[in-house]
Amino acid sequence: FSKTSLKQLSVSTYFCAMGTANLLMIIFWVDAFVETISNSTLANKYQIWCKAHNYITYVIGPLSGWLEVVAAIDRFLTIVFSNRFNFFKKKAFQLKVIIGIIAFNMIYYSHLLYYQNLVGWVHPIANLTVYYCENLSIEYTQYADLINLVVLPFSLLLTTSIALVVSIVRARRKIKVSSNSGANLNRT
């Protein structure tokens, strides 16, 4: 979406932000994978990294889904109401929407800052304390994540798609009726 023809589309900002969010998620998951393989994780050594790593991962994770929803709503409003919502095309508005989505996710997952803790476990044979990062509200987080990652974005995408199809069908019927009535006037 860096080509000139694609930059003119109002959704290009959302797709660039989506690509950035996906790249950040890949970096965080590669980092987690490497730390797991090497059996030396920063999250298992430092309380602040335990909280920050999981919190940032949960905040960034749903961004691409929500940005896709915003892009779908943008396209719907552009197609159905082409002249009414011109402010959607302004970069300042698009950046405010992206910042709003990030702020929403930061608030939505703020409970992780409290419930994500470094927990010690004493190994019975080695008599050694092993620390690991644990989500103390895993049940709540799973349901909250399901709602934020799947249910709400899918519902909004489905609703937007259905509304777009209904609008297009109505517009075509209106054009068909007006062209048929014009043809009938010419016959008389």
C-alpha positions as CSV (number, residue, x, y, z in Angstrom):
1,F,0.0,0.0,0.0
2,S,2.9,2.3,-0.5
3,K,2.2,2.6,-4.3
4,T,0.7,5.9,-5.3
5,S,-2.5,4.4,-6.7
6,L,-3.1,2.5,-3.4
7,K,-2.2,5.4,-1.2
8,Q,-5.2,7.3,-2.5
9,L,-7.5,4.7,-1.0
10,S,-8.7,5.7,2.5
11,V,-8.1,2.1,3.8
12,S,-4.3,2.2,2.9
13,T,-3.5,3.7,6.3
14,Y,-5.4,0.9,8.1
15,F,-3.7,-1.8,6.1
16,C,-0.2,-0.3,6.7
17,A,-1.0,-0.2,10.5
18,M,-2.3,-3.8,10.2
19,G,1.0,-4.9,8.6
20,T,3.0,-3.1,11.4
21,A,0.9,-4.8,14.1
22,N,1.4,-8.2,12.5
23,L,5.1,-7.6,12.2
24,L,5.3,-6.7,15.9
25,M,3.4,-9.8,16.8
26,I,5.8,-11.9,14.8
27,I,8.8,-10.3,16.6
28,F,7.2,-10.9,20.0
29,W,6.4,-14.5,19.2
30,V,9.9,-15.2,17.8
31,D,11.3,-13.7,20.9
32,A,9.1,-15.9,23.1
33,F,10.1,-19.0,21.0
34,V,13.8,-18.3,21.2
35,E,13.6,-17.7,24.9
36,T,11.7,-21.0,25.4
37,I,14.2,-23.0,23.3
38,S,17.1,-21.5,25.1
39,N,15.4,-22.1,28.5
40,S,16.3,-18.6,29.5
41,T,13.5,-16.2,29.4
42,L,13.5,-12.6,30.6
43,A,9.9,-13.1,31.6
44,N,11.0,-15.7,34.0
45,K,13.7,-13.5,35.6
46,Y,12.2,-10.1,35.8
47,Q,8.7,-9.2,37.1
48,I,8.5,-6.1,34.9
49,W,9.3,-8.1,31.7
50,C,6.8,-10.8,32.8
51,K,4.0,-8.2,32.9
52,A,5.1,-6.1,29.9
53,H,5.7,-9.0,27.5
54,N,2.3,-10.6,27.9
55,Y,0.5,-7.3,28.2
56,I,2.0,-5.9,25.0
57,T,1.3,-9.2,23.2
58,Y,-2.3,-9.1,24.2
59,V,-2.7,-5.5,23.2
60,I,-1.1,-5.9,19.8
61,G,-2.8,-9.2,19.0
62,P,-6.3,-8.0,18.2
63,L,-5.1,-4.9,16.3
64,S,-5.1,-6.5,12.9
65,G,-8.7,-7.8,13.3
66,W,-10.0,-4.5,14.5
67,L,-8.2,-2.6,11.8
68,E,-9.8,-4.9,9.3
69,V,-13.2,-4.1,10.8
70,V,-12.5,-0.4,10.5
71,A,-11.4,-0.8,6.9
72,A,-14.6,-2.7,6.1
73,I,-16.7,0.1,7.8
74,D,-14.7,2.6,5.8
75,R,-15.3,0.9,2.5
76,F,-19.0,0.5,3.4
77,L,-19.4,4.2,4.1
78,T,-17.3,5.1,1.0
79,I,-19.5,2.9,-1.3
80,V,-22.9,3.5,0.2
81,F,-22.6,7.2,1.2
82,S,-19.8,8.4,-1.1
83,N,-20.1,12.1,-0.5
84,R,-21.2,12.2,3.2
85,F,-18.2,10.9,5.1
86,N,-15.3,12.7,3.5
87,F,-13.5,13.0,6.9
88,F,-12.8,9.2,6.7
89,K,-10.3,10.0,4.0
90,K,-8.2,12.3,6.2
91,K,-5.0,10.9,7.7
92,A,-5.6,12.7,11.0
93,F,-8.9,11.0,11.4
94,Q,-7.5,7.6,10.5
95,L,-4.6,8.0,13.0
96,K,-7.1,8.9,15.7
97,V,-9.1,5.8,14.9
98,I,-5.9,3.6,15.1
99,I,-4.8,5.3,18.4
100,G,-8.4,4.8,19.7
101,I,-8.2,1.0,18.9
102,I,-4.8,0.8,20.7
103,A,-6.2,2.7,23.7
104,F,-9.3,0.4,23.8
105,N,-7.1,-2.7,23.8
106,M,-4.8,-1.2,26.5
107,I,-7.7,-0.6,28.7
108,Y,-9.4,-3.9,27.9
109,Y,-6.3,-5.9,28.8
110,S,-5.2,-3.7,31.7
111,H,-6.1,-6.5,34.2
112,L,-3.0,-8.4,33.0
113,L,-0.8,-5.8,34.6
114,Y,-2.2,-6.8,37.9
115,Y,-2.7,-10.6,37.4
116,Q,0.4,-11.4,35.5
117,N,3.1,-12.3,38.1
118,L,6.4,-14.1,38.5
119,V,5.7,-17.2,40.5
120,G,8.3,-19.3,42.2
121,W,8.1,-23.1,42.4
122,V,10.5,-25.2,44.4
123,H,11.8,-28.2,42.5
124,P,11.4,-31.2,44.8
125,I,14.5,-33.1,43.7
126,A,17.0,-30.3,43.0
127,N,15.7,-28.2,45.9
128,L,15.9,-25.2,43.6
129,T,13.4,-22.4,43.1
130,V,12.2,-22.1,39.5
131,Y,10.4,-18.9,38.5
132,Y,7.9,-18.7,35.7
133,C,5.5,-16.1,34.5
134,E,1.9,-17.0,35.2
135,N,-1.4,-15.4,34.3
136,L,-3.4,-15.6,37.5
137,S,-6.6,-14.8,35.7
138,I,-6.3,-17.2,32.8
139,E,-10.0,-18.2,32.6
140,Y,-11.1,-14.6,32.5
141,T,-8.4,-13.7,30.0
142,Q,-9.4,-16.6,27.7
143,Y,-13.0,-15.4,27.5
144,A,-12.1,-11.8,27.2
145,D,-9.6,-12.6,24.4
146,L,-12.3,-14.7,22.6
147,I,-14.7,-11.8,22.7
148,N,-12.1,-9.2,21.6
149,L,-10.3,-11.4,19.0
150,V,-13.2,-13.3,17.4
151,V,-16.8,-12.5,18.5
152,L,-16.9,-8.7,18.2
153,P,-14.8,-8.3,15.0
154,F,-16.5,-11.2,13.3
155,S,-20.0,-9.8,14.2
156,L,-19.1,-6.3,12.9
157,L,-17.5,-7.7,9.7
158,L,-20.6,-9.8,9.1
159,T,-23.0,-6.9,9.8
160,T,-21.0,-4.6,7.6
161,S,-20.9,-7.1,4.7
162,I,-24.6,-7.8,4.9
163,A,-25.4,-4.1,5.0
164,L,-23.2,-3.5,2.0
165,V,-24.9,-6.3,0.0
166,V,-28.4,-5.1,1.0
167,S,-27.4,-1.5,0.0
168,I,-26.1,-2.6,-3.4
169,V,-29.1,-4.8,-4.1
170,R,-31.5,-1.9,-3.2
171,A,-29.5,0.5,-5.4
172,R,-29.6,-1.9,-8.4
173,R,-33.4,-2.4,-7.9
174,K,-33.9,1.4,-7.8
175,I,-31.9,1.8,-11.0
176,K,-33.8,-1.1,-12.6
177,V,-37.2,0.4,-11.6
178,S,-36.3,3.9,-12.8
179,S,-35.0,2.5,-16.2
180,N,-38.1,0.4,-16.6
181,S,-40.4,3.4,-15.9
182,G,-38.4,5.5,-18.4
183,A,-38.8,2.8,-21.0
184,N,-42.6,2.7,-20.4
185,L,-42.8,6.5,-20.8
186,N,-41.1,6.3,-24.2
187,R,-43.6,3.7,-25.5
188,T,-46.6,5.9,-24.9
